[in-house]
């Protein structure tokens, strides 16, 4: 059951349940949303400065969540976080193309 829903900058979705957080980019053509396991404290800070990911800072931990994946992309411990000092780049995977089509494989 969703307990709280916020939309930031008319684009980024953050919703919480008792045991998960949902983050999404509503402006992306695919409307990508992720649901990751999370112990919600209400003190989280969300950063949307890097395309394709949401950075969540809480209690000395920085979690990077990629939109469309239901597990954290990464996690690190830090006492200080600034979205101006962190840069994240996620390479989108291209769909697999059968390069052996000439061989009939």
C-alpha positions as CSV (number, residue, x, y, z in Angstrom):
1,X,0.0,0.0,0.0
2,X,1.5,3.3,-1.1
3,X,1.7,5.7,1.9
4,X,3.0,8.9,0.3
5,X,3.5,10.2,-3.2
6,X,5.6,13.3,-4.2
7,X,6.3,14.7,-7.7
8,X,9.4,16.9,-8.0
9,X,9.8,19.4,-10.8
10,X,6.6,18.1,-12.5
11,X,8.7,15.1,-13.6
12,X,10.2,12.9,-10.9
13,X,8.1,10.5,-8.9
14,X,8.9,9.5,-5.3
15,X,6.4,7.2,-3.5
16,X,6.9,5.1,-0.4
17,X,5.3,2.0,1.1
18,X,6.2,0.4,4.5
19,X,9.1,-1.5,3.0
20,X,9.9,0.1,-0.4
21,X,10.5,3.4,-2.2
22,X,9.4,3.9,-5.8
23,X,11.3,6.4,-7.9
24,X,10.5,7.3,-11.5
25,X,11.1,9.7,-14.4
26,X,7.6,10.6,-15.7
27,X,9.0,12.6,-18.6
28,X,10.9,9.6,-20.0
29,X,9.3,8.2,-23.1
30,X,8.9,4.8,-21.3
31,X,7.8,6.3,-18.0
32,X,10.4,4.3,-16.1
33,X,9.7,3.5,-12.5
34,X,11.8,1.5,-10.0
35,X,10.7,-0.1,-6.7
36,X,13.5,-0.9,-4.3
37,X,13.6,-2.4,-0.8
38,X,13.9,0.5,1.6
39,X,13.4,1.2,5.3
40,X,11.7,4.6,5.0
41,X,12.7,7.1,7.7
42,X,11.3,10.3,6.4
43,X,14.7,12.0,6.4
44,X,15.8,11.0,2.9
45,X,17.1,13.5,0.4
46,X,16.5,12.9,-3.3
47,X,18.7,14.2,-6.1
48,X,17.6,14.1,-9.7
49,X,20.6,15.9,-11.3
50,X,21.8,12.9,-13.3
51,X,19.8,11.5,-16.2
52,X,18.5,8.0,-15.7
53,X,19.1,7.8,-12.0
54,X,17.9,9.0,-8.7
55,X,20.4,9.5,-5.8
56,X,18.9,8.9,-2.4
57,X,20.9,10.1,0.7
58,X,19.9,8.9,4.2
59,X,21.8,8.4,7.4
60,X,25.3,8.6,5.9
61,X,24.5,6.3,2.9
62,X,24.1,7.3,-0.7
63,X,22.1,4.9,-2.8
64,X,21.9,5.2,-6.6
65,X,18.7,3.9,-8.2
66,X,18.4,3.5,-11.9
67,X,15.0,4.1,-13.3
68,X,13.4,0.9,-14.5
69,X,15.6,-1.4,-12.3
70,X,14.2,-2.8,-9.0
71,X,17.5,-3.0,-7.2
72,X,20.0,-0.3,-6.3
73,X,22.7,0.4,-8.9
74,X,25.1,1.2,-6.1
75,X,25.6,2.2,-2.5
76,X,28.4,4.0,-0.6
77,X,28.9,5.4,2.9
78,X,29.5,9.1,3.2
79,X,29.0,11.8,5.8
80,X,28.6,14.6,3.3
81,X,26.8,14.6,0.0
82,X,26.3,17.3,-2.7
83,X,24.7,16.7,-6.0
84,X,27.3,19.2,-7.4
85,X,30.2,16.9,-6.5
86,X,28.7,13.6,-7.8
87,X,28.3,12.6,-11.4
88,X,26.6,9.4,-12.5
89,X,26.5,8.0,-16.1
90,X,24.5,4.9,-17.0
91,X,25.1,3.4,-20.4
92,X,21.9,2.1,-21.9
93,X,22.2,-1.4,-23.3
94,X,21.4,-1.8,-26.9
95,X,19.0,-4.6,-27.9
96,X,20.9,-7.7,-29.0
97,X,21.1,-8.0,-32.7
98,X,21.7,-11.4,-34.3
99,X,25.0,-10.8,-36.2
100,X,25.1,-14.3,-37.5
101,X,22.0,-14.0,-39.7
102,X,24.0,-14.5,-42.9
103,X,25.2,-17.9,-41.5
104,X,21.6,-19.0,-40.9
105,X,22.2,-19.3,-37.2
